Amino acid sequence: MKNIYYIQIEDKNIEEGNSINTLAGLKDNLTNPIKNIVFTNHAEETKEKYEKTGISTVIYSNKQFGLTNVTDVVSTLEQFLLDKTDYLLVFEDSNLGNSLATRVAAKLDLPYVGHVEEIESHPNSFTVKRHIGQTKAIRITPLQNSAVITVLFNGIMNNVEKAAVDIEHWQLATEDKNIYIKNEDSNNDLAYAKIVVAGGKGLQNAEGFQPLQELANKLNASLAATKAVTDQGWVDKNKMVGISNLTVKPDVYYAFGIAGAVQHTAGMDKSKHVIAVNTDRSAPIFKLAQYGIIGDANQVIDGLLNLL
């Protein structure tokens, strides 16, 4: 049975790359042996989190490590895998994960499959599935030999015995003096936002989007809207999420006053977590939501602003 190595970046200066949701999903869905490999600049702070996963973990630690040291990550993985055969390398399906996965696949001369949505394990192989673009067609790819994929899963880490976590003090070969500076502008690129705050016609008018923008600022999120809203001119058209414009896959998608027509949900149904607020308890958006509030969206927004 093939081994699975799940690769993560834990940079304390950024949020992307340090989610264990996909790791939990792999554990929930597959019986293959899994090893977690983490590259970080704050190993001691993250050690306890990985002990609780029940999955054996190796942490490569250097306090100077940052996103400018990607070359070191690739070369270290190459050395780690020298004596390994018949494995699957898994990265999170994010901007960072896909960028790193393609580099590693090229360096190791391995096949790469991005944006995988489903994995099937067989005794000596895997089969991975993903949609083709924004269509309903599914591409099925058999992986007989070692390969690299990116995937986004949701899973729950149940209470388990502590796993072994080894911290390797890691020597960086490159001494790049560049540093990553976090962008605090909440008007970040909507297509790549980790948090999206979206509004629909339930906010009633353009003025209803002013508090929503304030909420987005407080959450360091991106503002989004439905087509019905942008057609009214309440919000710029470049903020429209849906089948005729942007598709987003944030960690959290807040839907305020959005009924959930398929034209909109086709652009956000891959969100990790959806929180919906609507006065209509039968609104289709609640079928996608992990959390729902039946109530007036404007009042809920005001309440959140008072809390933050």
Secondary structure, DSSP 8 states (H G I E B T S, - for coil): --EEEEEEEE-TT-STT---HHHHHHHHH--S-EEEEEEES-HHHHHHHHHTTTS-EEEEE-TT--GGGHHHHHHHHHHHTTT--SEEEEEESSHHHHHHHHHHHHHHT--EEEEE-EEEEETTEEEEEEE-TTSS-EEEEEE-S-EEEEE-------------EEEEE---S------------SS--GGG-SEEEEE-GGG-SGGGHHHHHHHHHHHT-EEEE-HHHHHHTSS-GGGBBSTTSB----SEEEEES----HHHHTTTTT-SEEEEEES-TT-GGGGT-SEEEES-HHHHHHHHHHH-
